Amino acid sequence: MLARLVETARARAMPPCAMTFEPHPREFFAPDRAPARLTSLREKLELLAAHGMERTYVCRFDYRFAQHTAEEFVERTLLAGLGVRHLLIGDDFRFGARRAGDFALLKQLSARLGFSVEAMGSVTLDGERVSSTAVREALAAGRLAHAAALLGRPYSISGRVVRGDGLGRKLGFPTANVQMKHNRPPLAGIFAVEVAGVAADLLPGVASLGVRPTVKLAAAPVLEVYLFDFDGDLYGRHVRIEFLHKFRDEQKFAGLAALTKQIAQDAADARSFFAAREPRLQKSSGAGSA
């Protein structure tokens, strides 16, 4: 869809732009039932820029904005606010109060208000519709290769390395604690990962994403990454974690000795995974990538 927008914008000598809403409307109306975010706002902006968007407009979604009718959204936001000349939407896009607006209404308004509109049909992969729901289901089931095929890239989470409780270092496996900006992560468990933003190449490691039931009670999810054969200070650095393979779910151990033994096994499993894997040509794109 973004490639199509860039192509159209170049043909018209216009800048390709995207619009997104913050927070997501489903988070605004029903935060407890909203689906897990696949990207934070920063990740979304970086990904859009990487795929050719010269500008991205972040529209604050609040009660006042939610009351705009579909016609008001087109006239006030798209035309008066952004000066839209051509609009590309997904075929299931709905907008305006009570989700009353759709492609048919946009076609009617475009003829009267002087802009063009185009709807892009669904993209399928082996008969499955590519959607955020399909990606979430694949991630939740630990099917990371399938999620990567749907996304066109490995699923990743980026964030700044912050100080944790230092338990990993005490156990002999110093980890980078990566701050997450998601409402809740769409996956959990123990994973083989590659990390961008530390060196010129992607660095291999093993990651734990979850609530750490052995050492915490009712804790928020934490993303911890142990980089193989790395000795350096990562505090304050912005990194991207690419999830490649899931080994297991989180589990509660009887004590720290059992936990340490399992961490050693997880690290060994991850090393074996990378040893058997064909090397990737992709390089790290820097600390600010996502």
C-alpha positions, 0 to 999 in steps of 0.5 A: 500500500505504501509503495502504491502511494509513493508511486502515485505521489511521484506521478503527481509530483506530490509528497507521499504522506500517511495519517495515523491516530493516537491513541488507537480508537479501540484503545480510546473506547475500550482500553481493556479490550483493545488488541495488543499493539504491534508497534509503538508510535515511535516504531510506527513513525520510523517504519513509515519513513523507511517505506517512503513517507515524507510526512506522517500526521499523527491525529490525536483521537479524543472524545471531541474528535470521535464526534466528528461525522464522516463528512466533517472528517473529510472536509475539516481534517483531510481537505482543510487541514491537510490539503489532500489531493489523492487518498488511498485507503484499505478496502475495509477502512471506516471513519467518522462517528459510529464508523459511518464513512466508507469508500462509497461515501468517499467516492461521492464526496470526492466528486463534489469536493475535488479530490481523488480516492482509491481503495486497495484490495486485501493482500493475501499470503497462501490464501490468508488475508494479511492483517494485523489480526493475523500477525497477532495470532501468529505471534501469540502462537509462537509462529514467528516465521509466519509472522515475518512472512506476513510482515515482510520482515522479522517482528521487532520491538525497539526501545531504550536500554534502561537499568533493571534490578541486575539479577541477570548479571548476578546469575552470570548472564548480564542482560539489557533491559529494553524499555517498551512503549506498547500497551502490552506485548503481542508475544511472550516467552524465550526467543532467539533474537538479533539486535540492531543499534549496538554494532554495524552488524546485527548481534545474536542473543537470547531474549526473555519477554514476560513477567518473570514469575520466578522472581516477581509477583504480578509484575509488568512484562519485561524485555531482557536480552542477553547478547552472546560474547558481548561486553559493553555498556548499553545503558541509554542506547536505543536498540531494536530486537528482532524475534526469530524463533521461540523456544518455550513459554515462561515458567516458574522455577523452584528457585534461582538455581533452577532458573540459572540452569534453564537460562544456560540451556536457553542460551545454548539452544539459541547458539545452536539455532544460530549455528544451524541458520544461514547467515543473513546479509542485513546489517544493523541500520543504527540506533535509531532504526525500527 
